[in-house]
């Protein structure tokens, strides 16, 4: 069933209200559809959905979308770059699937560099004793953390996107090579089969491929630090 325009408008308004209320519960001051004079700095012709303030000099400029379909990441990357020029402020692109408050404390929930290195060693130990499923899932957690960190460092506001959308946008923005894109998309299928209880033939090959992808992402991340 295709939603009519008025129904879609109501859904968008409900989502916006829900995201705003989530931030209010976290203790932020929230302004819905702020006017230019209410913004902490000039954003030219861009009008965000939410201004979320931790203080007068710190907070988030937020765009809320019902889904990741037909999102112009190029446009929002430009906005993210503009916002990044102002210390204490971040631009967030929030979709209906990830409308959880993203305070500064919550952004630390991504695996730290120490966590990534520890899990990388653990995965090697698991491979050595033949625990391939556990090794794959541990490596996959590292892969997602690295890709989301890569998006954040490149000022592409997609670090909260679902996995497949994240991979596709990283590729279209030039952050993943075609080989990395193909490998990541193939390994998503392996990951899905594992977590949903289906058989995963040739898992040893997939683990080796995932190890290689993790190493490539780690190398790229270290060059940015």
C-alpha positions as CSV (number, residue, x, y, z in Angstrom):
1,X,0.0,0.0,0.0
2,X,1.4,3.4,-1.0
3,X,1.0,6.1,1.6
4,X,-0.8,9.3,0.4
5,X,1.0,12.6,0.8
6,X,-1.0,13.6,3.9
7,X,-0.3,10.3,5.6
8,X,3.5,10.7,4.8
9,X,3.4,14.2,6.2
10,X,1.9,13.0,9.5
11,X,4.5,10.2,9.7
12,X,7.3,12.7,9.2
13,X,5.8,15.1,11.8
14,X,5.5,12.2,14.3
15,X,9.1,11.2,13.7
16,X,10.3,14.7,14.2
17,X,8.4,15.1,17.4
18,X,9.7,11.8,18.7
19,X,13.3,12.7,18.0
20,X,12.9,16.1,19.6
21,X,11.3,14.5,22.7
22,X,14.2,11.9,22.9
23,X,16.7,14.8,23.1
24,X,14.6,16.7,25.7
25,X,14.6,13.6,27.9
26,X,18.4,13.6,27.6
27,X,18.4,17.2,29.1
28,X,19.0,19.1,25.8
29,X,17.2,22.3,24.9
30,X,15.4,21.6,21.6
31,X,14.0,24.0,19.0
32,X,12.0,22.4,16.2
33,X,12.4,24.0,12.8
34,X,14.5,26.9,14.2
35,X,14.4,30.3,12.4
36,X,17.7,31.7,11.0
37,X,18.0,34.1,14.0
38,X,17.8,31.2,16.4
39,X,20.8,29.3,14.9
40,X,24.2,29.7,16.5
41,X,25.8,30.6,13.1
42,X,24.8,31.3,9.5
43,X,23.8,28.2,7.4
44,X,23.0,30.2,4.3
45,X,19.8,28.8,2.7
46,X,19.7,25.6,4.7
47,X,17.0,25.2,7.3
48,X,17.5,22.3,9.8
49,X,14.7,20.3,11.4
50,X,16.1,20.6,14.9
51,X,18.5,22.7,16.9
52,X,19.6,20.7,19.9
53,X,21.6,22.7,22.4
54,X,23.8,21.4,25.3
55,X,24.8,25.0,25.9
56,X,25.0,28.2,24.0
57,X,28.2,27.1,22.4
58,X,27.7,23.3,22.0
59,X,25.1,21.0,20.5
60,X,23.7,19.5,17.3
61,X,22.2,20.7,14.0
62,X,19.9,17.9,12.9
63,X,18.1,16.8,9.8
64,X,15.4,14.2,10.3
65,X,14.5,11.8,7.5
66,X,12.0,8.9,7.4
67,X,14.4,6.6,5.6
68,X,17.8,6.6,3.9
69,X,16.2,6.4,0.4
70,X,16.9,9.3,-2.0
71,X,19.1,11.2,0.5
72,X,21.6,13.6,-1.1
73,X,24.6,12.8,0.9
74,X,26.7,15.2,-1.1
75,X,24.5,18.1,0.0
76,X,24.5,17.0,3.7
77,X,28.3,16.5,3.6
78,X,28.7,20.1,2.6
79,X,26.5,21.1,5.6
80,X,28.5,18.9,7.9
81,X,31.7,20.6,6.7
82,X,30.2,24.0,7.4
83,X,29.0,23.0,10.9
84,X,32.4,21.4,11.7
85,X,34.1,24.8,11.3
86,X,32.3,25.9,14.5
87,X,33.9,24.1,17.6
88,X,31.4,22.4,19.8
89,X,28.8,21.8,17.1
90,X,28.0,18.7,15.0
91,X,25.7,18.0,12.1
92,X,23.6,14.8,12.4
93,X,21.4,13.1,9.8
94,X,18.9,11.1,11.7
95,X,16.6,8.5,10.1
96,X,13.5,6.7,11.3
97,X,15.6,3.6,12.0
98,X,18.1,5.3,14.3
99,X,16.2,8.1,16.1
100,X,18.0,7.5,19.4
101,X,19.6,10.5,21.1
102,X,23.3,10.9,20.1
103,X,24.7,13.0,22.8
104,X,28.5,13.3,23.2
105,X,28.4,10.4,25.7
106,X,26.5,8.2,23.3
107,X,29.0,8.8,20.5
108,X,31.6,7.0,22.6
109,X,29.6,3.8,22.3
110,X,31.5,3.0,19.1
111,X,34.3,0.6,19.8
112,X,37.4,2.5,20.9
113,X,40.8,2.0,19.3
114,X,41.8,-0.1,22.3
115,X,38.7,-2.2,21.9
116,X,39.3,-2.7,18.2
117,X,42.9,-3.9,18.7
118,X,41.8,-6.2,21.5
119,X,39.1,-7.7,19.4
120,X,41.5,-8.1,16.5
121,X,43.8,-10.2,18.7
122,X,40.8,-12.2,20.1
123,X,39.6,-13.0,16.6
124,X,43.1,-14.4,15.7
125,X,42.9,-16.6,18.8
126,X,39.4,-17.8,17.9
127,X,40.6,-18.6,14.3
128,X,43.5,-20.6,15.8
129,X,41.2,-22.9,17.7
130,X,38.7,-23.3,14.9
131,X,35.9,-21.0,16.3
132,X,35.2,-19.5,13.0
133,X,31.7,-18.2,13.6
134,X,32.7,-16.3,16.7
135,X,35.8,-15.0,14.9
136,X,33.7,-13.8,12.0
137,X,31.2,-11.9,14.2
138,X,34.0,-10.3,16.2
139,X,35.7,-9.2,13.0
140,X,32.4,-7.9,11.7
141,X,31.9,-5.7,14.8
142,X,35.4,-4.2,14.1
143,X,34.5,-3.6,10.5
144,X,31.3,-1.7,11.3
145,X,33.0,0.4,13.9
146,X,35.8,1.3,11.5
147,X,33.4,2.2,8.7
148,X,31.3,4.4,11.0
149,X,34.4,6.1,12.4
150,X,35.6,6.6,8.8
151,X,32.3,8.3,7.9
152,X,32.6,10.5,11.0
153,X,36.2,11.5,10.3
154,X,35.3,12.3,6.6
155,X,32.4,14.5,7.7
156,X,29.9,12.3,6.0
157,X,26.9,12.3,8.3
158,X,26.0,8.7,7.8
159,X,27.6,7.0,10.8
160,X,24.2,6.2,12.2
161,X,22.9,4.6,9.0
162,X,21.9,0.9,8.7
163,X,24.8,-1.2,7.5
164,X,24.0,-1.6,3.8
165,X,23.2,2.1,3.4
166,X,26.4,2.9,5.2
167,X,28.5,0.8,2.9
168,X,26.8,2.1,-0.3
169,X,27.3,5.8,0.7
170,X,30.9,5.3,1.8
171,X,31.5,3.8,-1.7
172,X,29.7,6.6,-3.6
173,X,31.6,9.2,-1.5
174,X,34.9,7.6,-2.5
175,X,35.7,6.3,1.0
176,X,35.7,2.6,-0.2
177,X,37.2,1.2,-3.3
178,X,35.0,-0.9,-5.7
179,X,36.9,-4.0,-4.4
180,X,36.2,-3.1,-0.8
181,X,32.6,-2.3,-1.6
182,X,32.0,-5.7,-3.3
183,X,33.7,-7.5,-0.5
184,X,31.8,-5.7,2.2
185,X,28.4,-6.4,0.5
186,X,29.2,-10.0,0.0
187,X,30.3,-10.4,3.7
188,X,27.0,-8.7,4.8
189,X,25.2,-11.7,3.4
190,X,27.5,-14.0,5.3
191,X,26.9,-12.1,8.5
192,X,23.1,-12.1,8.0
193,X,23.1,-15.9,7.5
194,X,25.1,-16.4,10.6
195,X,23.0,-14.3,12.9
196,X,19.7,-15.6,11.5
197,X,20.7,-19.3,12.0
198,X,21.4,-20.4,8.4
199,X,24.2,-22.5,7.3
200,X,27.3,-20.6,6.1
201,X,29.4,-22.8,3.7
202,X,33.0,-21.9,3.1
203,X,33.1,-19.8,6.3
204,X,36.9,-20.1,6.5
205,X,37.2,-18.3,3.2
206,X,34.8,-15.5,4.4
207,X,36.8,-15.1,7.6
208,X,40.0,-14.7,5.6
209,X,38.3,-12.1,3.4
210,X,37.0,-10.2,6.4
211,X,40.4,-10.2,8.0
212,X,41.8,-8.6,4.9
213,X,39.0,-5.9,4.9
214,X,39.6,-5.1,8.5
215,X,43.3,-4.7,7.9
216,X,42.7,-2.3,5.0
217,X,40.2,-0.3,7.0
218,X,42.7,-0.2,10.0
219,X,45.5,1.0,7.7
220,X,43.2,3.8,6.3
221,X,42.2,4.8,9.8
222,X,45.7,5.0,11.1
223,X,46.7,7.3,8.2
224,X,44.0,9.7,9.3
225,X,45.2,9.8,13.0
